[in-house]
Amino acid sequence: MKNGSKLNTLLRMLKLVKPLSGYMLLAVVMGTLGFLCAQFIPILGGFLVLHGLKVTVPLSVKTVSVALIVIALLRAVLKYAEQRTNHYIAFTLLAIIRNKVFKALRRLCPAKLEGRDKGDLISLITGDVELLEVFYAHTISPIAIAVLTELVMVVFIGSYHPALGLLAFIAYISVGILLPLIVSRRSGTLGDELREGNGALSAFMLESIRGLDETIQYGEGNERLSELDKRTEALSKKQSAFNKLTGVNLALANSMVLAFDLAMLALCAALYSGGMIEADGLIIPLIALMSSFGPVLALAGLGTTLQATAASGARVLEVIDETPETEDVFGKEPVSFDGAKIGNLRFSYGGEDVLKDVSLNIGKNRIIGIVGKSGCGKSTLLKLLMRFWKTDEGSIEISGRNIDSINTSDLRQMEGYMTQETVLFKSTVKENIRIAKLDASMEEIELACKKASIHDFITTLPKGYETDIGELGETLSGGERQRIGLARAFLHDAPFLLLDEPTSNLDSLNEAEILRSLKEETAGKTVVLVSHRSSTVRIADRTVTMDNGKVL
């Protein structure tokens, strides 16, 4: 990522703080006062030393002693309050960002997420978003605190002699600004490579876990493990280089601090020898500089940490900014289902035509069967009827209206869609079915399951409908998962059902039972039934055949 892009990313992330700007201002004020308290503790101690040396100073021993106690206690309170406020800001913003990311993923799904590594998405949602906490809790206010605190210290040190104030200013600029810029340039694209590598490794791990049975079956465990070791080692080398750069940065920062402390000592001694400052001017500015590098040392580490933060921010913003294949539609006249019509439809994906000049009338209260070999475009046609993608040419009309001018809420209410692979969540059977109708009663859920011929099976489970089915429904067979998907479609109770291979995982006996149920329970509904089996579409009122993206 180029420096200009990094800056743009960080500025965009900064804009997200706007709703919490009051809290941010409070954190900056408390942080500034807290650091000033910490810095003036050794300075006040210096005044006590001067009192012991019989040097005249403007503050009495009693005043200095009381001030030391007060600011020591105040420092603890301010530090705690500043850290608490910063973390409140950070975690509130992380919640806002996660909400934006999930909304973006919902808009992008399914068209823009098909084929994308799920492991990489998990890494983005967890690791990348979490890393932004560093920016919001340990970057924004520390920069403002450093600027304000060191300005006060420049004025204070400069009050003894302008040359001392100038040296302090150069020291703060060098450690807090110039050093981070130099380190940032040296790190180049290392931060981007680390975040991308983490995402790729997460994707590989998720793929390996999901394919564990096949790996064991075909004896590919050693090869898979070797590839994992290779990827891990490559990522470890990048992390090692990043850590080394961070260490060098810290060493340089401490060396610069020591150099400027020595320079201040030499300058104070020269000015004192020349009679331009008194004895207190020899001691206090040196103590003040030595005790005041805390805020800029915090900035010195940003040269490396901001690399990874900017890379994570860019990945998150890229998802939020990505344009969906189809936008949600609002504000149109409501419409109820009254048949569908596809006219001269053409659709391409990845530069290759998937559907070519497809025309089909889908009459109300009819069952239309579509058969054809895998890859002929049957499933794609259903996704276009769901408006997951935009057509290249031709039109899709529902109830006489172009599908692009129908409210998304109306379209989802009118259509019930069952995919080839039923996705189940790590929850109970009941909750997995209820997602089709969140306010469904238990009676409605059971009725939908009876229609899908799975009620009897569910009652045999240890806890019936309250049985947890595991991650991705791992405790169920393919046919059982498929019938749960069909139960969802029945529960949704839409007038237009789109069923993609609803019996592909069933044996002939169960298929016959499901088809009988479909025939009986879809009276008064319109059904498009897609299958590569001719036996599945025998209940259709009309059957069409597709081949190579065309209706024959």
C-alpha positions in Angstrom: 0.0 0.0 0.0 1.4 3.4 -1.0 1.9 6.1 1.6 -0.9 8.2 0.1 -3.3 5.3 0.3 -2.3 4.7 3.9 -2.9 8.3 4.8 -6.3 8.2 3.1 -7.2 5.0 4.9 -6.2 6.5 8.3 -8.2 9.7 7.6 -11.3 7.7 6.7 -10.9 5.7 9.9 -10.5 8.9 11.8 -13.9 10.2 10.5 -15.6 7.3 12.2 -14.7 8.9 15.5 -17.1 11.8 14.8 -20.1 10.5 16.8 -17.7 10.0 19.8 -15.8 13.3 19.4 -16.9 14.5 22.8 -15.4 11.4 24.5 -12.2 11.8 22.4 -11.8 15.4 23.5 -12.3 14.3 27.1 -9.7 11.6 26.7 -7.2 14.0 25.2 -7.7 16.6 28.0 -7.3 13.9 30.8 -4.3 12.3 29.0 -2.6 15.7 28.6 -3.1 16.6 32.3 -2.1 13.1 33.4 1.2 13.3 31.5 1.9 16.8 32.8 1.4 15.5 36.3 3.8 12.6 35.7 6.4 15.0 34.2 6.2 17.6 36.9 6.7 15.0 39.7 10.5 14.8 39.0 10.6 18.5 38.3 9.2 19.3 41.7 11.7 16.8 43.1 14.4 18.9 41.4 13.1 22.0 43.3 13.4 20.1 46.6 17.0 19.2 45.7 17.7 22.8 44.9 16.3 23.8 48.3 18.7 21.3 49.9 21.6 23.0 48.0 20.4 26.4 49.4 19.6 27.6 45.9 16.8 30.2 45.8 13.7 28.9 43.9 10.2 30.4 43.6 8.4 27.7 45.5 8.7 26.9 49.2 9.4 23.4 50.5 5.9 23.1 51.9 4.3 24.2 48.6 6.4 21.7 46.6 5.6 18.9 49.0 1.9 19.5 48.9 2.0 19.8 45.1 3.9 16.5 44.9 1.2 14.6 46.8 -1.7 16.2 44.9 -0.4 15.6 41.4 0.8 12.1 42.3 -2.8 11.2 43.3 -4.2 13.2 40.4 -1.9 11.4 37.9 -3.4 8.0 39.0 -7.0 9.2 38.6 -6.4 10.9 35.2 -4.4 7.9 33.8 -7.2 5.5 34.7 -10.0 7.8 33.4 -8.1 8.5 30.1 -7.4 4.7 29.5 -11.0 3.8 30.3 -12.4 6.5 28.0 -10.1 5.6 25.1 -11.0 1.9 25.4 -14.7 2.8 25.6 -14.2 4.8 22.3 -12.3 1.9 20.7 -14.7 -0.9 21.5 -17.7 1.2 20.7 -16.2 2.0 17.3 -15.3 -1.7 16.8 -18.9 -2.6 17.3 -19.9 0.1 14.8 -17.3 -1.1 12.3 -18.4 -4.8 12.7 -22.0 -3.7 12.1 -20.9 -1.9 8.9 -19.0 -4.9 7.8 -21.9 -7.3 8.3 -24.3 -5.0 6.6 -21.8 -4.8 3.7 -21.5 -8.6 3.5 -25.3 -8.9 3.5 -25.5 -6.4 0.5 -22.7 -8.3 -1.3 -24.1 -11.7 -0.7 -24.3 -14.0 -2.6 -23.0 -12.7 -5.9 -19.9 -10.9 -4.7 -19.0 -13.5 -2.1 -19.2 -16.6 -4.3 -15.7 -18.0 -4.7 -14.2 -15.8 -2.0 -12.1 -17.5 0.6 -14.3 -17.9 3.7 -11.2 -18.2 5.9 -10.0 -14.9 4.7 -13.4 -13.3 5.5 -13.2 -14.7 9.0 -9.7 -13.3 9.4 -11.0 -9.9 8.3 -14.1 -9.9 10.5 -12.0 -11.0 13.6 -8.3 -10.2 13.2 -8.4 -7.1 11.0 -11.3 -5.4 12.8 -9.7 -6.3 16.2 -6.4 -4.7 15.2 -8.2 -1.4 14.6 -8.5 -1.2 18.4 -4.8 -0.1 18.4 -5.6 2.8 16.2 -8.6 4.0 18.2 -7.3 3.4 21.7 -3.6 3.9 21.3 -3.0 6.2 18.4 -5.5 9.0 17.9 -5.6 10.5 21.4 -1.9 9.8 22.1 -0.9 11.9 19.1 -3.0 14.8 20.3 -1.8 14.3 23.9 1.8 14.3 22.7 1.4 17.5 20.8 -0.3 19.4 23.7 2.0 18.0 26.4 5.2 18.7 24.6 4.1 22.2 23.6 3.6 22.9 27.4 7.1 21.5 28.1 8.7 23.5 25.3 7.3 26.7 26.8 8.3 25.6 30.3 11.9 24.7 29.4 12.1 27.8 27.1 11.2 30.0 30.0 14.7 29.4 31.4 16.3 30.3 28.0 15.0 30.2 24.4 17.9 28.0 23.2 16.8 25.3 25.7 13.2 25.5 24.5 14.4 25.2 20.9 16.5 22.1 21.7 13.5 20.5 23.4 11.3 21.2 20.4 13.9 19.6 18.0 14.1 16.6 20.4 10.3 16.0 20.4 10.0 16.5 16.6 12.9 14.1 16.0 11.6 11.3 18.3 7.9 11.7 17.7 7.7 12.6 14.0 10.9 12.1 12.0 11.7 8.7 13.5 8.2 7.1 12.8 8.3 8.5 9.2 11.7 6.9 8.6 10.7 3.6 10.1 7.4 3.6 8.1 9.3 4.1 4.8 11.7 1.3 5.8 8.9 -1.1 6.5 7.4 -0.7 3.0 4.6 -3.1 2.3 5.4 -5.5 5.1 2.3 -4.6 7.1 0.1 -5.3 4.0 1.9 -8.6 3.4 1.3 -9.7 7.0 -2.4 -9.1 6.9 -2.8 -10.8 3.5 -0.7 -13.7 4.7 -2.8 -14.1 7.9 -6.0 -14.1 5.7 -4.6 -16.7 3.3 -3.4 -18.9 6.2 -6.9 -18.7 7.8 -8.5 -19.7 4.5 -6.1 -22.7 4.1 -6.8 -23.8 7.7 -10.6 -23.6 7.3 -10.3 -25.6 4.0 -8.1 -28.2 5.7 -10.5 -28.7 8.6 -13.5 -29.0 6.4 -11.7 -31.5 4.1 -10.2 -33.5 6.9 -12.2 -36.7 6.0 -11.1 -36.6 2.4 -7.5 -35.9 3.4 -7.4 -38.9 5.7 -9.2 -41.1 3.1 -6.7 -40.4 0.4 -3.7 -40.3 2.5 -2.8 -36.7 1.8 -2.2 -35.7 5.4 1.6 -35.4 5.0 1.3 -33.2 1.9 -1.3 -31.0 3.6 0.8 -30.7 6.7 3.9 -29.9 4.6 2.0 -27.1 2.8 0.8 -25.8 6.2 4.4 -25.8 7.5 5.5 -24.0 4.4 2.9 -21.2 4.7 3.4 -20.9 8.4 7.2 -20.5 8.0 6.8 -17.9 5.3 4.4 -15.9 7.5 6.7 -16.4 10.5 9.6 -14.9 8.5 7.5 -11.8 7.7 6.5 -11.5 11.4 10.1 -11.9 12.4 11.1 -9.1 10.1 8.3 -7.0 11.4 9.4 -7.6 15.0 13.0 -6.9 14.2 12.0 -3.6 12.6 10.0 -2.8 15.8 13.0 -3.6 17.9 15.3 -1.4 15.8 12.8 1.4 16.0 12.7 1.2 19.8 16.5 1.1 20.0 16.8 4.1 17.8 14.2 6.0 19.8 16.0 5.3 23.1 19.4 6.2 21.6 17.9 9.5 20.3 16.5 10.2 23.8 19.9 9.7 25.4 21.6 11.8 22.8 19.2 14.7 23.3 19.5 14.4 27.1 23.3 14.7 26.7 22.8 17.6 24.4 20.6 19.4 26.9 23.1 18.7 29.7 25.9 20.2 27.5 23.8 23.3 26.5 22.7 23.9 30.1 26.3 23.7 31.3 27.4 26.1 28.5 24.7 28.6 29.3 25.4 28.4 33.0 29.1 28.9 32.5 28.3 31.9 30.4 26.2 33.4 33.1 23.0 33.3 31.0 21.1 31.0 33.4 21.1 30.5 37.1 21.7 27.3 39.0 18.0 26.3 38.8 18.3 26.7 35.0 21.1 24.2 35.0 19.1 21.5 36.8 15.4 21.9 36.1 15.4 22.0 32.2 17.5 18.9 32.1 15.1 17.1 34.5 12.1 18.4 32.5 13.5 17.0 29.2 14.5 13.7 30.7 11.0 13.2 32.2 9.0 14.4 29.2 9.8 11.9 26.5 6.9 9.5 27.4 4.3 10.9 25.0 6.6 11.1 22.0 8.1 7.6 22.7 4.5 6.3 22.4 4.5 7.9 18.9 7.9 6.5 18.0 6.4 3.0 17.9 3.7 4.1 15.4 6.1 3.8 12.5 5.6 0.0 12.6 2.2 -0.5 14.3 0.5 1.9 11.9 1.7 -0.3 9.0 -0.4 -3.2 10.1 -3.2 -1.0 11.3 -3.5 0.8 7.9 -3.4 -2.6 6.1 -6.2 -3.9 8.3 -8.2 -0.7 7.9 -7.8 -0.9 4.1 -9.1 -4.5 4.0 -12.1 -3.6 6.1 -12.9 -0.4 4.1 -12.5 -2.4 0.9 -15.4 -4.7 1.9 -17.5 -1.7 3.2 -17.0 0.2 -0.1 -17.5 -2.7 -2.5 -20.4 -2.2 -4.8 -23.0 -5.0 -4.6 -24.1 -6.8 -7.8 -27.7 -5.7 -7.1 -28.9 -3.0 -4.8 -31.9 -3.4 -2.5 -35.0 -1.7 -3.9 -37.3 0.5 -1.8 -40.2 2.9 -2.3 -41.9 1.1 -5.2 -45.6 0.3 -5.3 -46.2 -3.0 -3.5 -47.0 -6.0 -5.7 -48.4 -9.5 -5.1 -47.4 -12.6 -7.1 -49.4 -13.2 -10.3 -47.0 -15.3 -12.4 -43.6 -14.7 -13.9 -42.1 -14.3 -17.4 -38.6 -14.6 -18.7 -37.9 -13.0 -22.1 -34.8 -13.4 -24.3 -32.6 -13.6 -21.2 -28.8 -13.6 -21.6 -26.4 -13.8 -18.6 -22.6 -14.2 -18.5 -20.3 -14.9 -15.6 -16.5 -14.5 -15.7 -16.7 -13.6 -19.4 -18.5 -16.8 -20.4 -22.2 -17.0 -21.4 -24.2 -19.1 -18.9 -27.7 -18.4 -20.2 -28.4 -17.6 -23.9 -31.7 -16.2 -25.2 -33.8 -18.0 -22.5 -37.6 -17.4 -22.6 -40.1 -19.1 -20.3 -43.6 -18.4 -19.1 -44.3 -19.4 -15.5 -48.1 -19.4 -15.0 -49.7 -18.9 -11.6 -50.5 -22.0 -9.7 -48.4 -24.2 -12.0 -45.5 -26.5 -11.3 -42.7 -25.9 -13.9 -40.0 -28.6 -14.1 -36.6 -27.8 -15.5 -34.3 -30.7 -16.2 -30.8 -30.8 -17.6 -27.2 -31.8 -17.0 -25.1 -30.2 -14.3 -23.7 -26.9 -15.4 -26.4 -26.1 -18.0 -27.6 -23.0 -16.2 -30.6 -24.3 -14.2 -29.4 -23.0 -10.8 -28.3 -19.7 -12.3 -31.8 -19.1 -13.7 -33.2 -19.5 -10.2 -30.7 -17.0 -8.8 -31.7 -14.5 -11.4 -35.3 -15.0 -10.4 -34.2 -14.1 -6.9 -32.4 -11.0 -8.3 -29.0 -12.1 -6.9 -27.4 -11.0 -10.2 -28.4 -8.5 -12.9 -29.2 -9.8 -16.4 -27.0 -8.8 -19.3 -29.9 -8.8 -21.8 -33.6 -9.6 -21.9 -36.0 -9.3 -19.0 -37.5 -11.0 -16.0 -41.0 -10.0 -15.0 -43.0 -10.9 -12.0 -46.7 -10.0 -11.9 -46.1 -8.0 -15.1 -43.5 -5.8 -13.5 -39.7 -5.8 -14.3 -37.9 -7.6 -11.4 -35.6 -4.6 -11.0 -38.5 -2.3 -10.0 -39.9 -4.6 -7.3 -39.2 -3.8 -3.6 -36.7 -6.2 -2.2 -39.0 -6.9 0.8 -41.9 -7.8 -1.6 -39.6 -10.0 -3.7 -38.4 -11.9 -0.6 -41.9 -12.3 0.7 -43.2 -13.6 -2.7 -40.4 -16.1 -3.3 -39.2 -19.1 -1.3 -35.8 -20.4 -2.4 -34.3 -23.8 -1.5 -30.7 -24.2 -2.6 -28.8 -27.4 -3.5 -26.8 -27.2 -0.3 -28.9 -26.5 2.8 -26.8 -24.3 5.2 -27.5 -25.1 8.8 -26.3 -23.1 11.9 -24.9 -24.4 15.2 -28.1 -24.3 17.0 -31.2 -26.4 17.6 -33.4 -28.0 15.0 -36.2 -25.7 15.9 -34.1 -22.5 15.5 -32.6 -23.7 12.2 -36.1 -24.1 10.8 -37.5 -20.9 12.4 -35.2 -18.6 10.5 -37.7 -18.9 7.6 -40.3 -17.2 9.8 -38.9 -15.8 13.0 -42.3 -15.4 14.7 -43.5 -18.9 13.8 -45.3 -20.9 16.5 -44.2 -24.4 17.5 -47.3 -25.7 15.8 -46.4 -24.0 12.5 -42.8 -25.4 12.7 -44.1 -28.9 13.3 -46.6 -28.6 10.4 -43.8 -27.5 8.0 -41.7 -30.5 9.2 -44.6 -32.9 8.6 -45.0 -31.6 5.1 -41.2 -32.1 4.5 -41.5 -35.7 6.0 -38.9 -35.0 8.7 -41.1 -34.5 11.8 -41.0 -38.2 12.8 -37.2 -38.2 12.5 -36.9 -35.1 14.7 -39.0 -36.7 17.4 -36.5 -39.5 17.7 -33.6 -37.2 18.5 -32.5 -36.9 22.1 -34.2 -33.6 22.7 -36.5 -33.5 19.8 -36.8 -30.1 18.2 -34.4 -28.7 21.0 -31.6 -31.0 19.8 -28.4 -29.1 18.9 -27.3 -30.2 15.4 -23.7 -29.1 15.6 -21.6 -26.9 13.3 -23.0 -26.9 9.8 -25.4 -29.6 10.8 -22.6 -32.1 11.1 -24.7 -34.6 13.1 -27.3 -34.9 10.3 -27.1 -36.8 7.0 -27.3 -35.0 3.6 -30.9 -36.1 3.2 -31.9 -34.9 6.6 -30.3 -31.5 6.0 -32.1 -31.3 2.7 -35.5 -32.0 4.3 -34.9 -29.3 6.9 -34.2 -27.0 4.0 -37.6 -28.0 2.5 -39.3 -27.5 5.9 -38.0 -23.9 5.8 -39.5 -23.4 2.4 -42.9 -24.7 3.6 -42.7 -22.5 6.7 -41.9 -19.4 4.7 -45.1 -20.1 2.8 -44.3 -18.0 -0.2 -46.6 -18.1 -3.3 -43.6 -18.6 -5.6 -41.3 -21.5 -4.7 -37.9 -22.0 -6.3 -36.6 -25.4 -5.5 -33.1 -26.3 -6.7 -32.5 -30.1 -6.6 -34.8 -30.6 -3.6 -34.4 -34.4 -3.6 -30.8 -34.9 -4.8 -29.7 -36.4 -1.5 -32.7 -38.7 -1.0 -33.2 -42.3 -2.0 -36.1 -43.2 -4.3 -38.5 -44.0 -1.4 -37.9 -40.7 0.4 -38.0 -38.9 -3.0 -41.4 -40.3 -3.8 -42.7 -39.2 -0.3 -41.3 -35.7 -0.7 -42.7 -35.3 -4.2 -46.1 -36.5 -3.1 -46.0 -33.9 -0.3 -44.9 -31.2 -2.7 -47.8 -32.0 -5.1 -50.3 -31.9 -2.2 -48.9 -29.0 -0.3 -48.2 -26.6 -3.1 -51.8 -26.3 -4.3 -52.4 -22.6 -4.9 -48.7 -22.0 -5.3 -46.4 -21.6 -8.3 -43.3 -23.8 -8.2 -40.2 -23.9 -10.4 -38.6 -27.3 -9.7 -35.0 -27.8 -11.0 -33.4 -31.2 -11.2 -31.0 -33.3 -13.2 -33.3 -36.3 -12.5 -36.3 -36.7 -14.8 -38.0 -38.6 -11.9 -38.0 -35.5 -9.8 -40.0 -33.4 -12.2 -42.7 -36.0 -12.9 -45.1 -34.0 -10.7 -44.7 -30.9 -12.9 -47.5 -29.6 -15.0 -45.0 -28.7 -17.6 -41.4 -29.7 -18.1 -38.7 -28.0 -20.1 -35.2 -29.1 -20.8 -32.1 -27.0 -20.7 -28.8 -27.6 -22.3 -25.7 -25.4 -22.7 -27.5 -22.4 -21.3 -30.6 -22.7 -23.6 -34.1 -23.9 -23.2 -34.7 -26.6 -25.8 
